[in-house]
Amino acid sequence: MNFWKDLFNKKNIKKKLEERVRITPENISNWSKINAVFQSGQTKFDSQNRLRYLHRAPVGDLILIRVAKNGEPIYKESAEEWFDPESQKAINFIWT
C-alpha cells in the first residue's frame, strides 16, 4: 500500500511544481545560489524587476528538469535570452 501512496504523492508534487520560474525580487530568496550571486553584486534588477547580469543579459528563467527521488525539484537556467557581453545587443542596451 505504501508503494501506491508514494507513487500518488510524487505525481501530485509534479503537478504543483511550476515548470518555468522567472526570478523576481519577491522570490529570489527561494533560490540560494542565485541569491548568493545577486548579493555578491554580479547581477542586479532593472526597472522592470528583471534580474540581469552586469553585461546586461537577463538571467534566464529556471526550467524544471526533473524531480529527484527525494521529491526535490531540479531546475536549470534557460539560455534562450542570453547574449554575448561583446555583442551589439550588449553595447546598445540601456539600463532603465
Secondary structure, 3 states (H helix, E strand, C coil): CHHHHHHHHHHHHHHHCCCEECCCCCCHHHCHHHHHHHHCCCEEECCCCCEEECCCCECCCEEEEEECCCCCEEEEECCCCCCCCCCHHHHHCCCC
